Amino acid sequence: MPTIDTIDSIKIKIYSREYRPPHFHAEYNEYEVLIEIETCKIYAGSMLNKQFAEIIKYAKENQT
């Protein structure tokens, strides 16, 4: 899975041919969360609060 961006050690990854709904993966240490692109809500997984806030900020800034 290619890393498309890194935010303070959080890797943002996306598969082009993955299942629906459209989402991206965010990995930080042993945590991984899948975020729906359209709604910016957690699809699966878990993340620490501080890193989750950074991920959501990134998602909203890059939603288009």
Residue pairs with C-beta under 8 A, 6 or more apart in sequence:
1 13
1 14
1 15
1 25
2 13
2 14
3 11
3 12
3 13
4 12
4 13
4 14
4 24
5 11
5 12
5 58
6 12
7 54
7 55
7 58
8 51
8 54
9 28
9 29
10 26
10 27
10 28
10 51
10 54
10 55
11 25
11 26
11 27
11 28
12 24
12 25
12 26
12 55
12 58
13 24
13 25
13 26
13 27
14 24
14 25
15 25
21 36
21 37
21 38
21 43
22 36
22 37
22 38
23 34
23 35
23 36
23 37
23 43
24 34
24 35
24 37
24 59
25 32
25 33
25 34
26 32
26 33
26 34
26 35
26 47
26 51
26 55
28 47
28 48
28 51
31 45
31 46
31 47
31 48
31 51
32 45
32 47
33 42
33 44
33 45
33 46
33 47
33 52
33 55
34 42
34 43
34 44
34 45
35 41
35 42
35 43
35 55
35 56
35 59
36 42
36 43
37 59
37 63
38 63
40 56
40 59
40 60
40 63
47 55
